[in-house]
Amino acid sequence: MKQNILKFNFKFKSNDFFVTEKNMFAYNFIKMWPNWQQHSVYLYGPEKCGKTTISQMWLEVSKGIYVSSENFEDFITDDLNIEYIKSNNWLIDDVDDLIAMDKNLNSSKILNLINIIKDSKDSFLLMTAKKSPKQIDCDLNDLISRFLSCIVLEVRNPDQELLLKIINKYLNDRNIYLSQKKLKFIANRIERSYESAIEIAKKIDLKSLETKSNISIHFLKSNLKI
C-alpha cells in the first residue's frame, strides 16, 4: 500500500511533523480530543518513533500537566488531591520506565490516578510508553488491567521506504533535490527512526548552506559521517 507523507506545522519543538501510515491512527485520534470515548489513553512505540511529538501536541491543546520521572513524586503523591486531579488533564511520559523504577509504589500511585480520572467527567490522562501494556513487568495485576481497558494506540518506526520519503520531503521543501541513489545511501546508514530521518535531513540542509557545495556521495560521507 502506498504511504503518503504530509507536513504539519505545530507551535512546539518540532516544526515538521510527518503523518504516515505508521502514525496516522494515533495522530488522528489525538486530534479528536476532547471527543474521546474514554478518559485514559495509552500511547506506545519504540524510541524516536514520533510518539513524543504526538503527545506534546495533545499537551499543548489540552493545557495538561506534564509528568515524568523528574517530577513524578511532586505531582503523584501517596495522598492524591482528588479535586486537583479531576480539575486538570495529565500526560505521564514513559510510564513503563516509572513502573520499572519502583514496581510497588509507583504502580500503586499510577493505578490510583487512573481510577480517579476514570470517575471524572472533565479530566483526561494520556500515558506514553515504549512497551505495550501486555509487555510491562508489573506485579500489580489491577494496573495492567487498567492499562488494557484504556484506549491503546501504537506508533511504529518507519521502514526504509518511508525513511526515503521523509528525508526527500523535508529536503524538497527547502529546494534540495537528491537522486534515489543518494537517498538510499543515506537511508541505509542511519537508524530506522522518524527522529533520525528528520535529523539527517536537517544536517544536509545546514551543511549544504555552510559549505555551498553540491551534495554528492563524497559530501555525504565527509560532512555527515555516514
Secondary structure, 3 states (H helix, E strand, C coil): CCCCCEEECCCCCCCCEEECCCCHHHHHHHHCCCCCCCCEEEEECCCCCCHHHHHHHHHHHHCCEEECCCCHHHHCCCCCCHHHHHCCCEEECCHHHHHHHCCCHHHHHHHHHHHHHHCCCCCCEEEEECCCHHHCCCCCHHHHHHHHHCEEEECCCCCHHHHHHHHHHHHHCCCCCCCHHHHHHHHCCCCCCHHHHHHHHHHHHHHHHHHCCCCCHHHHHHHHCC
